[in-house]
Amino acid sequence: MRSLFGVLALVCTSCSPTVFVVDEAGSPIEDAKVVPMSRSFNWPPKVTDEKGSVLVHQDVPTIDYLQVSKMGYFKHPPVNFNLPKPITVVLKK
C-alpha cells in the first residue's frame, strides 16, 4: 500500500507545471512561447496557460535550455533547464 502512495505521489509530481512565466509585477503571462532546446536540437514550442504555466518534460536528447518569449516583452536570455523545478521566468516590457 505504501508503494502505491509513493507511485501516486511521483506521478502527480511529474504532471506539475515545470515553468512559470510572469511579468515584473509577478502576474502570470498567458500565451508565452517556451521552446525546449538542446545543444543540437529544438523541440516544438509550448505555450503557457492562463496561470503562466507550462509542463516541459525532460527528453532525449537532453533539454539544456529554454527560450522564453512573448510579443510585447524583451527577449529573455536562454534559461538553464537544470535549475530546480518549478522554474520561474520573469519577462520585462
C-alpha positions in Angstrom: 0.0 0.0 0.0 2.9 2.4 0.8 4.4 1.7 -2.6 1.1 2.6 -4.2 1.1 6.0 -2.5 4.8 6.5 -3.5 4.0 5.8 -7.1 0.9 8.1 -7.0 2.9 10.9 -5.5 5.6 10.5 -8.1 3.0 10.6 -10.9 1.3 13.7 -9.5 4.7 15.5 -9.1 5.7 14.7 -12.7 2.5 16.2 -14.0 3.0 19.5 -12.3 4.0 22.6 -14.3 7.8 22.9 -14.6 7.9 26.5 -15.9 6.0 29.7 -14.8 6.3 32.8 -16.9 5.4 36.1 -15.1 5.8 39.8 -15.7 7.8 42.2 -13.4 4.8 42.6 -11.1 4.6 38.8 -10.7 1.4 38.5 -12.8 1.2 35.3 -15.0 1.8 35.8 -18.7 -0.6 33.7 -20.8 0.4 32.5 -24.3 4.1 33.0 -23.8 6.2 30.7 -26.0 8.6 28.3 -24.3 11.0 26.4 -26.6 12.9 23.5 -25.1 16.5 23.4 -26.6 19.4 21.0 -26.5 22.8 21.8 -28.0 21.8 20.5 -31.4 18.0 20.3 -31.4 15.0 22.5 -30.6 11.6 20.9 -29.7 8.3 22.4 -30.9 7.3 25.4 -28.8 4.9 25.0 -25.9 2.5 27.8 -24.8 1.7 28.9 -21.3 -1.8 28.7 -19.9 -3.8 31.4 -18.1 -1.7 30.8 -15.0 1.5 31.4 -16.9 2.5 27.7 -16.5 3.6 25.0 -18.9 4.8 21.4 -18.4 8.1 20.6 -20.0 9.3 17.0 -19.7 13.0 16.1 -19.8 13.6 14.3 -23.1 16.2 12.6 -25.2 18.3 14.4 -26.4 18.5 16.1 -23.1 16.9 19.5 -22.7 19.6 22.0 -21.7 17.9 25.4 -22.1 14.6 27.0 -22.6 14.0 30.0 -24.8 11.0 32.0 -23.4 9.3 34.9 -25.3 6.1 36.8 -25.8 5.3 39.6 -28.2 5.5 43.0 -26.4 8.2 41.8 -24.0 12.0 42.0 -24.3 13.7 38.8 -25.4 14.9 36.7 -22.4 18.3 35.0 -22.4 18.2 31.2 -22.5 17.2 29.7 -19.2 19.1 26.7 -17.8 16.6 23.8 -17.7 18.7 22.1 -15.0 17.6 24.6 -12.3 15.4 23.3 -9.5 11.7 23.0 -10.6 9.5 24.8 -11.0 11.4 27.4 -12.9 10.0 31.0 -12.8 11.0 33.2 -15.7 10.3 37.0 -15.5 9.7 38.8 -18.8 10.2 42.6 -18.9 8.3 45.1 -21.1 
